[in-house]
Amino acid sequence: MKITRGKWSVVIAGVIIGLVAAVLGHFGNPGNMQLCIACFIRDTTGGLGLQTAGPQYIRPELIGIVLGAFIISFIKREHAPKGGSSPFTRFILGMCVMVGALIFLGCPIRMILRIAGGDLNAVIGLIGFVGGILTGVLFLNKGFSLKRNYDQPKLEGVAFPVVNVLLLVLLIAAPALIFFSEKGPGSMKAPILISLAAGLIVGIVAQRSRLCFVSGTRDAVMFRNYFMLLCYAAILVVVLIANVISGTFKLGFADQPIAHTEWLWNILGLYLVGFGSTLLGGCPMRQMILAGSGNSDSAVTVLGFVAGAAVSHNFGLASSAAGTTPNGRIAFVICVAVVFAIAIFNTKKSTAGQGVRA
């Protein structure tokens, strides 16, 4: 496979994001969770008081990612307010994806970070993630579509970044109004300015490289385009080296940071993440980037993630280091049935080949 000059930018993007994750870990973010979109959305949901049973802290990294994507898309004249592509369906899919992520305990990027830390449970989970994407690809090939989106007023395109600015103001100027965890992963955090700067860098790099853990795997299957996989490999290698140097690399299944050893549910949780994200057209990070770039459908999807995080912790669906919960297992069955129903009812043979592209 020949790597052209343009494709090297994808590898460089992976190196940069890997370095950012390593820096965040060095300055206090949780081990093997230095940069997890699902976990950070869960934390922020708790910080706003929308869930009270899980970690609580408004994560500046998320704010930085959205603002970084907004700024660079505006500079490059790629900021395009669009929406109207089955928004409520996307909201429901977002909820289901978050339920799956919190059963596994992480989003696709955390899966990579956990593998880089030596967590073999994440390697097992990777089987389900790829399986979920392959299931989604089957429906894409049969004509699955959430229909087209439309140009929208400029206000729609800037609303989500403005909300994130307000969250930053709230975090800095009015911390008394925010919920903070006193122990556990919610209490483990890098300084605000470092976290915000890290998010800005990731947002810019991910927007320019079109980084997406789901679409990269999807494109490898559908179009034999493997270059985005090199980005994942670069993140893995950089963080692995950082973990070895810092002495935090620990190969095995047991006693991994914020992880459980239930193989089946690691597989099934990421299966739901991969399947739902493929139908959405992108992983949680990609949805944050698109929302910052003006896509209101992705902003609605992120709100679905928030709702999924709130429901997961308020109703005992989320896993812990001790394993999954009965409620979480029931929720998985419901969510996977819902995602299959959405896939089936939005598939028309007459539109074959017009699947969702991130």
N, C-alpha and C positions, 0 to 999 in steps of 0.2 A: 504494500500500500504506500504510494508515494504521497508525502506530505508537502503540499505547495506552500508558498510564502503566506498566502491568506489563511490557510488552515493552521499555521503555527499560532495565530492569534488566539485560537480556541485553547490550545495547550497553555499559552501564557496566561490566559484568563483563569485556567485551573490552578496554575502555580500561585497566582495572586490571591485567589480565594482560599487556597490551602494555607498560605502564609498568614492571611487575616485570621483564619480560624485558630491557627497556632498562637498568634499574638493574643487573641481573646482568651484562650485557655491559660496562657501565662499570666494574664492580669486578673484572673479570677472567675471566669465563666466555668460552669461545671465540666468535669472531665467527660470526654466523648460526647459532649453536648455544647461544644463551643459556639456552634452556629446552626441551630435547628429551628427552622421556620415554624413547624407545628408546635414545638415546645414553647417557643417564644410568644406565639399567638396565645397559647394556653396561659402563660405567665401574665401577659398583658390583660387577658380577659379577667384573670384573678385580681390584677392590680386595679382594675376598674370596679371590682366588687361584683362582677357578673357570675363568678364562681367562688366559693369560699372553702372548698375542700381540697384544692390543689395549690401549687406554687403561685405566688402573687408578686408581680413586679412589672411595671411598664418597661418593656425592653427597648432601649434606644436603637439597637441594631435594626429593628424592623422599621422604625421611623427613618433611619438613615437610608435603608434600602429603597424605600418609597421615594424619598426626596432625591436620592442619587439618580434613580431612573427618571424622575420628573425633570431634573435639571439637564441631564445629558440628552434626553429626548427632545427637550425644548431647544437646546443649542443646535442639535443636529436636524431640527425641523421635522422630527418624527413624532412629535406629540400630536396625537389625533384623537379627539373625543369621539368615541364610538360606543354603541351599545344596542340593546334591544334584541339580543340573540338568546331567547328563552331564559330570561333572568331568574325566574323563580325556580326553574329546573336546575339551573346552575347553583342556586342557593342550597337546594336539597342535596345535590351532589357534593357541594363543599362540606356540608354537615357530615355526610357519610364518609368522605375522605378523612376528615378529622377524627371520627370515631375509630376508623382503621388505624390511623397514625398513633392514637393514644392506647390502642390495644397492643401495638408493637412497641410503643414508647419512642416515637421519632418519625420524622419525615424522610424522604429519600436522601437528603444531604446528611442527616444524622446517621442514616444507615452506613454511608461511606465513612463518616467520622468514627463510628463505632468499630468498623472493620479495621480502620487505621490504628485504633487503640488496642487491637487484639481480640475484640469481642466476637467470638465465633457464632454467637446467637444471631448476629446481624448477617453473617454469611448464610445461615440457614434461612433467614427472612428474605434474603435476596431471591431465593427460589420463588417465593410467593409474589414478590414485586414484578419479576419478569413474567410470571404466569398471568398476573393481572393485566399487564400491558398487552400480552399476546391475546388475551380474551377481548380487550378493547379493540385491538387491531382487526380481529375477526369481524367485529361489527362495523368498523370503519370501511373495511373492504366490501361489506354488504350494503353500504350506503348510509350509515349512521350520520346524522347531522342535527345540530341544534339550530339550524337555519342561520341566515346571514345577519350581520349587525348593520347598523345605520349610523350616518354622521349625526352627531348631537351638538347641542350648544356648548360653547367653551366652558361654561360654568360646570357642566357635568364632568369635563375632563380635569378640572382643577379641584373639585370638591374633595376627593380622597386625599391628595397631598395636603390640602388645607387642614383637614381633620387630623392628620399626623403632626402638622405643626402645632396645633392646639394641644395634642397629647404631650409634645415636648415641653411646651410652656407649662402645662399642668405638672409634669414631672419635676421641672426645675423650680418653678415659682410657687407651687402650691402642693408640696409633698404631703401635707397634712390631710389632703383629700384623697390620697392614694393608699391602697392596701399594700403592705410590704411583708413578705415572709421573713420570719426571724430565724428559721432554720431550713435545711433542705435545699434543693436546687434553686428555688426562688430567691434564696438569700445569697447565692453565689453569683457574683457579677463583677465585671470589669468596670472601671470608672466611667461615668456617663460620657465624657468627651471622647474617650478612647472608643467606647461602644458606638457612639454616633458616627465618628470618623470611619470606623470599620464598616458600618452599614453603608455609608456614602460610597466608599470604595467598591463594595460588593454590588451595590445598586448600579453604579456606572459600568462596571466590568460585565455584569450579567446582562444589562440592557444592550450593550454593544456586541456581546458574543452570542446573544440569544440563548444563553444557558438554560437548559431545562433537562432534568434527569429523566423525565418521562418521554418527551419528544425525541431525545437523543436515542433512547433504546427503541422507540417506535420507528424512527427513521432507519435504524440499522436493520430492522426486520422488514419494513415495507419497501425501502429504497436502496438498501445495501450501502447506506451512508454511515460510516463508522467513526467519523472524525470527532463527533461530540463525546464519544466514549473515551477518547484520549483526554478530554477535559476532566472526566471523572477520575481517570487513572492518575492525572497530574495532582489533583486534590489529595487522593489517597496516598501517593508517594510522599508528598510534601509533609502532610500531617503525620504520616508514619515515621518519617525521619525525625520530626520535631518530638514525637512521643518517645522515641528511642533515646534521643539526646537528653530529654528531661527526666527520663527514668519512669515515665508513666505508662509505657507500653506493657500490657499484660495479656498474654495469649491464653485463651481458654474460654470456658462457658460460664463458670461460677464466679460470683462476687464481682461482676462487672458493674461499672457506675450506672445507676438508674436503668437497669435492664432486668429482664426475667429470663428463665431458661426453658419456658414452655415452647418447645420447637413448633408444634402444630400451630399455636396461636401467633407466634412470630411470623410464620408463613402466611396464615390467613389474614392477619392485620395488614401486612404489606400487599397482599393480593388485592384487598379492598382499595388500598391507596393507589396501586398501579392501575386497576380497572377504572375507578372513578376519575382519576387524573387524566387518563387517556381520553375518556369521553369529554372531559372539560377542555382538553387541548393543552394541558400543561400542569406541571407539579406545583405545589404550594409556593415555592420561590418564584416560579414563572408568573403565577397569578399576581403576586405582589409587584413584580416588575411591570406587568401589563397595566395593573391598576394605577401605578405611578405614571405610566405613559399615556393615560387618558382613557383607558378601556373601562367603562362603567360596569360591563358584565363581569370583569375580573374583580372589580371592587365589591360587587354583590356576592361573588364567590368567596371573597375574603370574609365578608360578613357571615357567610355560611360556615366558614372555619370557626369564627368566633362563637356562633351559636352551638356548633358541634362540641367545642371545648367546654362551654358552659354546661351543656347537657351531660357530657361525659363525666365531669367531676361532681356536679350537683346530684346526679342520679347513680353514682358509683359504677360507671361504665369503664373508666380508665384503669389500666393495669398499674401495677407497682412492682417494686423489686421482688415482692412475694409472689407475683404472678397475676393472672387475669382474674376477673370476678364473674360470678354467674350472670349478673346484669350485663356485663360487657359481652359475654358470649351470646346472650339473647339478642343484644343490640346488633352484633355482627350479622346474625342470620337475617334480621329485619333489613339492615342496611344493604346487604348483598342482594337481597330480593328486590329492594327498591331500585338499585343500580341496574340490575338485569331488566327490570320492567322499563326503566327509562331508555335503556339501550334498544330493547325490542320495539317499543312504541315510537321511537324516533328513527327507525331504520326503514328505508324504502328502496326497493331494488332499482327503481327508476333513477335514483340519484347516486348510484354506485360510483365510487371513486371521488366523491365530494366530501370526504371526511374532514374532521376538524384539524386544522394545522395551527400550531403555536406560532 
